[in-house]
Amino acid sequence: MNTTTFDARPSFAGEMDAQDPLATYRTKFYIPKEKNGEDCIYFCGNSLGLQPKTVRAYVEQELKDWELLGVEGHFHAKHPWMPYHEFLTTQTARLMGAKPIEVVVMNSLTVNLHLMMVSFYQPTLARHKILIEGNAFPSDQYAVKSQIAFHGFDPATSLIELQPRPGEAMIRTEDIEALIEKEGQSIALILLGGVNYYTGQCFEMERITKAGHAQGCVVGFDLAHAAGNVVLKLHDWNGDFSVWCSYKYLNAGPGSIAGCFVHERHAQNTELSRFAGWWGHDKKTRFMMGPDFEPIPGAEGWQLSNPPILPLAALRASMDIFDEAGMETIRAKSILLTGYLQFLLDQHLNENFFIITPRDIEQRGAQLSIRVKKNGRALYDKLMAHNVICDWREPDAIRVAPIPLYNSFMEVYKFVEILRGL
Ligand SMILES: Cc1ncc(COP(=O)(O)O)c(C=O)c1O
């Protein structure tokens, strides 16, 4: 299917749903309801993914084992808590296109970002800058500025923010490469969102990594909006580190546990400065309680604390669904859903609206951001009143994300009809 074969009749949405290999997955999730008991149109899984129905059983298993076993659950729970995070390693590696040694689930996203910068942002007088995308998520902006200041530099001179060309919304990859080539020798770290939270642009991570490494820069990615959304090949793309959260596309629940990737080439590097904690210590000697830190080789060596089991259980429930559905199938449906949404919006929207997300499917994920020139916030409020759950991002965008695991083509059709009506 390509975009030219989309059709504006409602029967088309029905036909697409009938052919959808993931159609039954919707029943695996709780869909928020309207007052009359009907399902809301939930296009906000880029902010908070819906609850898989299996989460309860996974979490209750741990509650039961805690009830029955107390501390012994660390060793004798059905899924012992001592190695519990390891139950997620294979699936996480598969989803992120990484080797098992390169991934770990731990902490929350901004915490992991800081931990990674402790190791991978080592500014010198000659090379002290951080390159981020303009309009990066505020937490990333705060994190990089505070790291720059922590090292005694000034964000006003050490932070470079990529901007699109005047009149454009997406940042062209060739412009990113040109900037890196020009200023790379002064850049210590390139840190981009895999998918920008505001525009929905999916950056060409492999090309950017290559350009950065050619200039001697460290390259990392914040994959909050990419994990579980687009197909990732983190090992092959060769970036130095990545971080992500699990409460958006990964459906592991509000504030759930985050993830971290450290490329294999750094697995044994004890020269890197890092903040250490006992859970990153060699598993064989961790309980000898010795004073000297010996990191586990690989991403696990960056762990600080023993992890929270209940969020890990929720994440396991969701990752089992991802495994069963397959990321390639999820992405294939996502491309059709956003293609269809764009097709309908193109048919019906007037000049008050502009889709700022790239039209090239390779450069976007499940989200389309619609810039509304006038009265955008009021329109968003009306959408919410019509039981469409999407979100509004200042200053002027409605973000809409049909999620392949639980949204349908008919919902896309209905959404555009409601928008037209308003
Ligand atoms: C791109 C990006 N980075 C960072 C964060 C902050 O995440 P956390 O609060 O889990 O640290 C978010 C949250 O939505 C985000 O979208």
The ligand as an ORCA input file, in Angstrom:
! r2SCAN-3c Opt
* xyz 0 1
  C      12.218     13.389     24.831
  C      12.035     13.303     26.319
  N      13.110     13.396     27.114
  C      12.979     13.360     28.450
  C      11.751     13.228     29.058
  C      11.673     13.217     30.547
  O      11.406     11.968     31.018
  P      11.480     11.543     32.575
  O      10.510     12.391     33.303
  O      11.041     10.126     32.551
  O      12.877     11.725     33.022
  C      10.611     13.119     28.264
  C       9.278     12.958     28.882
  O       8.255     12.955     28.260
  C      10.753     13.167     26.859
  O       9.695     13.105     26.043
*
